[in-house]
């Protein structure tokens, strides 16, 4: 299950959840896993189908994966107009289906634009994870009435199963970003501590007074404390401060 062209399990297979988890763990990046997931979805649908995955981040809906550019365009129409089946699914936690955008009367700002871009059928499915709604599975097709009841049921299972893997991937991505932020904070703290030590030695003062001197100097020069600290360490040490792990000279 390393690519859409390789032999695949189907959503109805009991081993499908384990296969998705294996795909998540074996794919190089979370983004690559999500893209692979959209391609696997399209392969299970009628010709002309597209797929995207939408999540809410910082109170805004965003597409985190898509099978093609048209999906991104249609998703953006929903975000811009503030209406459409995907946004309704995110708000209600229920699936929403458009048989034909040319005759659909709901979402009057979205449907005409989707029709202009060649999208006739839409199906948005909730992705319910262990901790609640993870996001929305957005399916589009260039033909009307492309998603019959059987396809809707099959994709409902697919979305529900994929939700766990997507939720895990999002947590891992958030943890990686948090670790990066922590490393940046620790690196900044290390440079400031080095500068405080230099000021203490030069002014023969305690650490709190040295930090006050450093803070006032940064305000007077309109610099961040970290940037001024880096200047001081560079001037005294003859090279930029080392913010990595301490490695004693050989």
N, C-alpha and C positions, 0 to 999 in steps of 0.2 A: 504494500500500500504506500509506496514511496512516491508514486506519481499517478495522475489520473489515467494514464495509459496502461498501468500495470493492473493485474487482476485485483478486483476490489470486492470487499464485502458490501452488502447492502444494509440500509438502516434496519431492516427486519431481522437481520442475522443476530443471534444472541451475543456473538463476539464483537459486535460493532462498537460498543463503548470502549472496550479494551484496545481495539484497533485505532480509535481516535486518540486515545491517550498515548499509544505508542507513536503515532504520527507526530503529536505535539512534542514528545521528548526526543524524537529523532531528527526533527527538522531544525535547520541551522538557526533560524530566528523565529520569533513569534509572528512577525509579519508574513514570513514565508509559509508558516503553518496556516494562517488565516486565508491566504491566497489559495493555497492548495485545497482548503476546505470549500471555498466557493467554486473551484473547478470541479471538485467531486460532486458538489450539489448539482451543478449544471449538467453533468454527465448523466444524472438520474432523471432529467426532465426532458420535455419535448424540445425539438429543434427550435432555435430562436430564443431560448431562455437565457436569462441573466440572473446573477445573484450578488447580493451585498449584505454586509453585516453592520448594523448600526448599534452603537452604545451611547449612553449619556455620560459625558465626562465634564465635570465642572459646570453642571446644570445646562449643558448644551449637547444636542444630538450631533454625532459625528460618525462618518463612515470609516471603519477601521480596516475594511477589506472589501474588494469587489472583483468580480470576474472579468470586467471590461470597463472601458471609459463611459459607455452609455449608462451603466448603473450609477456611476458617480454623478453624471449630469442629472439624472432623474431624482436621485437622493437629494441633490442640492436644491432642486425645485421645491421639494417638500420643506427643507430647512428654511429656504428663503420666504416661501409663502406662509409657513407656519401651519400647514395642513397637509393631509395625505394619509394613506393607510399605515405607513410605518410609524408616523408620529402618534396615530390613534392607538396602534398596538402598544407603543411604549407607555401611553397614558392609561390604557385600560388593562393591559396584560392579556388581551384576547386577540385572536387572529382576525384579519380584515381582508376581504377579497373584492377585487374589481373585475367583473367579467369583460367589460369593454369601456375604455376611457372615453370613447366617442359618445356614449349614451349615459354614462354614470353621472348622477345628479349630486352626489355627495362631493365634498371638497372641490367646489367650483373654480378655485384658483389653481389647483394642482392638475386636475384631469385634462383640461384643454392643452396645457403646456406639455404634459406627458404625451398626449396624442400627437402633437406637432413633432415631437422627437421620435415618433414611430412606435411608442409603447402602447399596447392595447390592453394587455392583461397584467394585473398586479396581485400579488399575494404576500401579505406580511404576517409573519408568525412570531409569537413570543418565544424567547429563549429563557426558560425558567431554570435557574440553577439552584443549588442547595440553600443559598442564602437569599433567594428571591429572584426577581427579574434581572437577567444579565443584559439583554438587549433585544434587538429585533432582526429576524431573518427576512430580507426583502427579495422577492422573486418577481421578475418582470419577463414579459414575452411580447414579441412584435405581432403576434396573432391574437385575435379576440378569443375569449373562453378557452385559453390554453391549459388552465389548471382545473381538471375535473375533480370530482370528489375523491377518487382514488389517489390522485397526485397530492391533493391537499392533506389527506390522512398520512400518506407516506412522508411528506415533507414535515408534517407536524411531529412525527416520531424523530425524524432527522434533526430538526431544530432542538427538540428537547434533549436529545442525546448529546448533541454538539455543545449545548450550553455549559455542561460541566467542564469540558476541556477548555472552552473559551474563558470561563470564569477563572480556572486555574492559571491560564496563560496571562490574563489581566493582572492577577495577583502577583505572579512572578515578575511581570513588567514593572508594576508599581514598586515592588521590593527592590528591583535593580535600580530604578530611579532614586529611591530613597537612599540606597547605598551610595550612589554617585553624589547625592547631596551631602550625605554624611562625610564622605571622603573630602569633598570640597571645603566643608566647614572645618574639619580637622586640619586640613592643609593651611587654611587661613589662620586658624588659631596657633598653629606651629610658628608661622612667620611672625605673628604679633608677639608671641612669647619670646622669640629670639630678640626682637627689637626692644622689648621691655628689659631683657637682661642687659643689653648694651647701654640703654639709658640709665639703668641702675648703677652700672659700673662707672659711667661717665659723671653722673650727678651725685653719686654716693647717697642714694635714696632708696626707700623700700619699694616693693613692686606696685602697690596701689598708687603711690605718688608718680612713679615712672609711667604708669598707664595714663594718668591724668595729663602729664606733660605731653605724651604721645597724642592723646585725643585733642588737646588744645592746638597743637601744631598742625594736625590734620585739618581742623576747622579753619585755621588761619590761612592754610594753603589750598583750601577747598579740595582736599583729597580724601579718599577713603582711608580709614586707619590701616587697612591691610596694605594698600599701595604705598603709603608712607613708610610702613614697617619694612616692606620689601626694599625700598630705597636705602633705608638705614643699614639693613643687613648687607646689601650689596656694596655700599660705600665702605663698610668696615671689613667685610670678608673678601672683597675684591671679585666677587661673583654673585649671581642671583642666588637667593636662598633655596636650599634643597628641601622640598616638602614631602619627599618620599620617605620610605622606611630608612632608619639609620643604618648605615653600612660603614663600620669603622675602617680607616685606611689600613692597607696591608703593609 
